[in-house]
């Protein structure tokens, strides 16, 4: 799917702790494929290497993580 999206001109975006930008700092008017991994393990290394842009969801220090449904809803 990532390769298909790239061929169609979509940017691929994923929420990941290694993201450099907050999800609020990117241009959501561009065509994108948003990729989510499993709730327990997230995306694998292979998939993350293929993603064009990784974003983070800023959280308070006491928050350990967000579940997949909440992360999807926020983004």
C-alpha positions as CSV (number, residue, x, y, z in Angstrom):
1,X,0.0,0.0,0.0
2,X,2.9,2.4,0.8
3,X,4.4,1.8,-2.6
4,X,1.0,2.3,-4.3
5,X,0.4,5.6,-2.4
6,X,3.8,6.9,-3.4
7,X,3.2,6.0,-7.1
8,X,-0.1,8.0,-6.9
9,X,1.7,11.0,-5.4
10,X,0.6,10.6,-1.8
11,X,2.9,11.4,1.1
12,X,3.0,8.7,3.7
13,X,2.7,9.7,7.3
14,X,2.8,7.8,10.5
15,X,2.6,8.7,14.2
16,X,5.8,7.4,15.8
17,X,7.9,8.3,18.8
18,X,10.8,9.0,16.4
19,X,8.8,11.7,14.6
20,X,10.5,15.1,14.3
21,X,7.4,17.2,14.1
22,X,4.1,17.4,16.0
23,X,1.1,16.3,14.0
24,X,-0.1,20.0,14.2
25,X,3.0,21.3,12.3
26,X,2.5,19.5,9.0
27,X,0.5,20.5,6.0
28,X,-2.6,18.4,6.0
29,X,-3.9,19.9,2.8
30,X,-1.4,17.7,0.8
31,X,-2.7,14.2,-0.2
32,X,-1.6,11.7,2.4
33,X,-1.8,8.1,3.3
34,X,-1.8,7.9,7.1
35,X,-0.3,4.6,8.3
36,X,-1.0,3.1,11.7
37,X,0.7,0.0,13.1
38,X,-0.8,-2.4,15.6
39,X,-1.6,-1.0,19.1
40,X,0.8,-3.4,20.8
41,X,3.9,-3.0,18.6
42,X,3.3,-0.2,16.2
43,X,5.0,-0.3,12.8
44,X,8.0,-2.5,12.1
45,X,11.4,-1.1,11.1
46,X,10.8,-2.0,7.4
47,X,7.5,0.0,7.3
48,X,9.0,2.9,9.2
49,X,11.9,3.2,6.7
50,X,9.3,3.5,3.9
51,X,7.3,6.3,5.6
52,X,7.9,9.8,4.2
53,X,7.0,11.7,7.4
54,X,6.8,10.6,11.0
55,X,4.9,12.8,13.4
56,X,4.4,12.7,17.2
57,X,1.4,13.5,19.3
58,X,2.7,15.7,22.2
59,X,1.6,14.4,25.6
60,X,2.0,15.4,29.2
61,X,4.9,13.8,31.0
62,X,2.7,11.5,33.1
63,X,1.0,10.0,30.1
64,X,2.6,6.7,29.1
65,X,0.9,6.2,25.7
66,X,-2.3,6.5,23.7
67,X,-4.2,3.6,22.3
68,X,-4.6,3.2,18.5
69,X,-8.2,4.5,18.4
70,X,-7.3,7.7,20.4
71,X,-4.2,8.3,18.3
72,X,-6.2,7.9,15.1
73,X,-8.9,10.2,16.3
74,X,-6.4,12.9,17.2
75,X,-4.6,12.8,13.9
